[in-house]
Amino acid sequence: MSSVVAPRTWARATGRERAGTVAYHTMMVVLVFAYIFPALWAVSMSLRTDANMFVANQLIPHPVTLVHYQRLFEALPDLGRYFGNTLLIAVSGTAGTLFSSSLAGYALARFRFPGSSALLTTLLLTLMVPAQATLIPQYVIFRELGWLNSPLPIIVPMLFGTPFASFFFRQYFTTLPVELEDAAAIDGAGPWRTYFRIITPLAGPAFLSLGLLTFVQLWNSYFVNSIYLSRQDSWVLTQALQSLIGRYQAQYGAIMAGVTLVSLPILVAYLVFQRWIVRGISMTGLAN
């Protein structure tokens, strides 16, 4: 019997099992608090007055002020442009990654050809190569192409998929029964029709979970964007918020107001799609 006892078996559980259940839930509560506390603190700072900005007992601000949100829009009058730039990169990069990586993952899961095992091994080995190792060659290539200060250096590589996303889809597709594709083949469906009409609808949880993870990564990205997007009109939201930190002082209230606004779309998406995210990750076998 598991050490974590379900509610309906609590009355029949031993003392050791009950202690394990209490310890498990206590640990979960502590972890949840550790994760959400920085976000709560950012929201709290965005609502404090300047005098109370760094006062320890102001987790619930008193008094509450919205002046930092006003200052944010005054300091960043082009905030709408930065939002549009960020949304373009995040949506385009996510769509390209899902399309290309799902095709690669499907091929690795279903097709057997000479060197397929070596190709999968090579794909996994590339996961250990840090992105910084290839940054300089990529920068030189994109500079020669004249793509700097445009979203192309960030979007175009995502159109060819990523090793992690390809492996993610490969793991998910291996959980689907091959008999579905055999039945489609008997009905005269080719590989492309089988993929788009049979496999893709069944892989909805994988598309949703990986899509949201990729979108969040691109939405919050700063390092790569700061390399390729140096002109102010091409900035994304993270670069705009970074500009509020000066050499000698920083507008902490406006920064936290910006962090709060930037985080809201991601928070809402996670709350709405959390069930499908958990299902998609668990079915790929990557949860552990």
C-alpha positions in Angstrom: 0.0 0.0 0.0 1.2 3.5 -0.8 2.4 5.7 2.0 0.1 8.4 0.7 -3.4 7.4 1.7 -6.5 8.4 -0.3 -9.3 10.1 1.7 -11.7 7.1 1.5 -9.1 4.8 3.1 -8.0 7.2 5.8 -10.1 5.4 8.5 -8.4 2.1 7.7 -4.9 3.5 7.4 -2.2 2.7 9.9 -0.4 5.4 11.9 2.6 5.2 9.7 0.5 5.7 6.5 -1.3 8.6 8.1 2.0 10.2 9.0 3.3 9.7 5.5 0.1 11.4 4.1 0.4 14.3 6.4 4.1 14.8 5.6 3.4 14.6 1.9 0.7 17.2 1.9 2.7 19.4 4.2 5.6 19.3 1.8 3.3 20.2 -1.1 1.9 23.2 0.7 5.5 24.4 1.5 6.5 24.0 -2.2 3.4 25.8 -3.4 4.1 28.7 -1.1 7.7 28.8 -2.1 6.7 29.0 -5.8 3.9 31.6 -5.5 5.5 33.8 -2.8 7.8 35.7 -5.3 4.8 36.4 -7.5 2.8 37.7 -4.5 5.7 39.9 -3.5 5.9 41.4 -7.0 2.2 42.2 -7.0 2.5 43.6 -3.4 5.4 45.9 -4.4 3.5 47.2 -7.4 0.7 48.4 -5.1 2.9 50.0 -2.4 3.8 53.6 -1.9 7.4 54.7 -2.4 7.8 55.1 1.3 6.7 51.5 2.0 8.5 49.9 -1.0 11.1 47.9 1.1 9.1 47.6 4.4 9.0 44.0 5.5 5.5 44.0 6.9 3.9 45.3 3.7 3.0 41.9 2.0 -0.6 43.2 2.1 0.0 46.9 1.1 -1.5 49.6 3.2 -2.3 52.0 1.8 -2.8 50.7 -1.8 -1.7 52.8 -4.7 -1.9 52.4 -8.5 0.6 55.2 -9.2 3.3 52.7 -10.3 1.1 51.4 -13.1 0.7 55.0 -14.3 4.5 55.5 -14.1 5.0 52.3 -16.1 3.0 53.6 -19.1 4.7 57.0 -18.8 8.2 55.5 -18.7 7.3 53.1 -21.6 5.0 54.9 -24.0 5.6 52.2 -26.6 4.6 49.4 -24.3 1.9 48.3 -26.9 4.6 47.9 -29.5 6.8 45.8 -27.2 3.8 43.7 -26.4 3.1 43.1 -30.1 6.8 42.2 -30.8 6.7 39.7 -27.9 3.4 38.2 -29.1 4.7 37.8 -32.6 7.8 36.0 -31.6 6.0 33.8 -29.0 3.1 32.8 -31.3 5.2 32.2 -34.5 8.0 30.4 -32.6 5.5 28.1 -30.8 3.6 27.3 -34.0 6.8 26.5 -35.9 8.1 24.3 -33.1 4.9 22.3 -32.7 4.6 21.7 -36.5 8.2 20.7 -37.2 8.9 18.8 -34.0 5.6 16.8 -34.2 6.5 15.6 -37.7 10.1 14.7 -36.5 8.7 13.0 -33.4 6.2 11.0 -35.5 8.9 9.8 -37.9 11.1 8.7 -35.0 8.2 6.9 -33.3 6.8 5.1 -36.3 9.3 4.8 -39.2 12.1 2.3 -39.1 15.0 3.1 -41.5 18.8 2.6 -41.5 20.3 4.8 -38.8 17.1 5.7 -37.0 18.5 4.6 -33.7 21.7 6.6 -34.2 19.6 9.6 -35.2 17.6 9.4 -32.0 20.8 9.1 -30.0 22.3 12.1 -31.8 19.1 14.0 -31.1 19.4 13.3 -27.4 23.1 14.2 -27.3 22.3 17.6 -28.7 20.3 18.3 -25.6 23.5 18.4 -23.6 25.0 21.2 -25.9 24.4 24.6 -24.2 22.7 27.2 -26.4 25.6 29.6 -25.7 28.0 27.3 -27.5 26.4 28.0 -30.9 25.4 31.6 -30.2 28.4 33.3 -31.9 28.2 31.2 -35.2 24.5 31.9 -35.3 25.0 35.6 -34.7 27.5 35.8 -37.6 25.2 34.0 -39.9 22.2 36.2 -39.1 24.3 39.4 -39.3 25.4 38.4 -42.9 21.8 37.7 -43.8 20.8 41.2 -42.5 18.3 39.8 -40.0 19.5 41.7 -36.9 17.0 43.9 -35.2 14.2 41.8 -36.6 12.4 38.8 -35.1 13.7 36.4 -37.8 16.8 35.2 -35.9 14.5 34.0 -33.1 11.6 32.7 -35.2 13.3 31.0 -38.1 15.3 28.5 -36.0 12.1 27.5 -34.2 10.5 26.7 -37.5 12.8 23.7 -37.8 11.9 22.3 -34.3 14.0 21.6 -31.3 15.5 18.4 -30.0 13.5 18.4 -26.8 10.2 19.0 -28.5 10.9 16.3 -31.1 11.8 13.8 -28.3 8.7 14.9 -26.4 6.4 14.1 -29.3 8.2 10.9 -30.0 7.6 9.7 -26.5 3.9 10.6 -26.8 3.3 9.0 -30.2 4.8 5.7 -28.9 1.9 5.5 -26.4 -0.7 5.5 -29.3 -1.7 2.1 -30.6 -0.3 1.3 -34.1 -3.6 -0.4 -35.0 -5.2 3.0 -35.6 -2.7 3.7 -38.4 -3.1 0.2 -39.7 -6.8 0.7 -40.0 -6.3 4.0 -41.7 -3.9 2.4 -44.2 -6.5 -0.3 -45.0 -9.0 2.5 -45.7 -6.5 4.0 -48.2 -5.0 6.8 -46.1 -1.4 7.7 -46.7 1.1 8.8 -44.1 0.2 12.5 -44.4 -3.5 11.9 -44.1 -3.0 9.5 -41.3 -0.9 12.0 -39.4 -3.2 15.0 -39.8 -6.6 13.2 -39.6 -5.8 10.5 -37.0 -2.6 11.2 -35.0 -2.8 15.0 -34.6 -6.3 15.0 -32.9 -5.3 12.2 -30.5 -2.1 14.2 -29.6 -4.0 17.2 -28.4 -2.7 17.1 -24.8 0.9 16.9 -26.1 0.4 19.8 -28.4 -1.2 21.9 -25.7 1.3 21.1 -22.9 4.4 21.6 -25.1 2.8 24.6 -26.8 2.3 26.4 -23.6 5.7 25.5 -22.3 7.3 26.8 -25.5 5.1 29.9 -25.5 6.1 30.7 -21.9 9.8 30.2 -22.7 9.6 32.7 -25.6 7.4 35.1 -23.7 9.9 35.3 -20.8 13.1 35.2 -22.9 15.6 38.0 -22.4 19.1 36.8 -23.2 18.6 35.7 -26.8 16.4 38.7 -27.5 19.0 41.1 -26.1 21.6 39.7 -28.5 19.6 40.1 -31.7 17.2 43.0 -30.9 19.3 46.0 -30.0 17.2 48.7 -31.7 14.6 50.1 -29.3 11.6 49.7 -31.7 12.4 46.0 -32.0 12.5 45.3 -28.2 10.3 42.8 -26.4 8.7 43.2 -23.0 11.6 41.8 -21.0 14.0 44.3 -22.6 11.6 47.1 -22.0 11.3 46.3 -18.3 15.1 45.9 -18.0 15.5 49.5 -19.4 13.8 50.8 -16.2 16.9 49.7 -14.2 19.4 52.6 -14.5 23.1 52.7 -13.5 22.4 54.4 -10.1 18.7 53.8 -9.5 15.8 51.7 -10.6 12.0 52.3 -10.7 11.2 49.2 -8.7 7.5 50.0 -8.4 7.1 50.4 -12.2 9.2 47.3 -12.8 7.0 45.2 -10.5 3.9 46.7 -12.1 5.3 45.6 -15.5 6.1 42.1 -14.2 2.6 41.8 -12.9 1.0 42.7 -16.2 3.4 40.6 -18.2 2.7 37.6 -16.0 -1.1 37.8 -16.2 -1.5 36.1 -19.6 0.7 33.2 -18.6 -1.1 32.7 -15.3 -4.5 32.7 -16.9 -3.3 30.2 -19.5 -1.9 27.8 -16.9 -5.1 28.0 -14.8 -7.3 27.2 -17.8 -5.2 24.4 -19.4 -3.5 22.9 -16.3 -5.5 19.6 -16.6 -4.4 19.0 -20.2 -0.8 20.1 -19.4 -0.5 17.4 -16.7 -2.1 14.8 -19.0 0.2 15.6 -21.9 3.4 15.5 -19.8 2.4 12.3 -17.9 1.6 10.4 -21.1 5.0 11.2 -22.7 6.8 9.3 -19.9 8.8 12.5 -19.1 7.1 13.2 -15.7 9.8 11.3 -13.9 
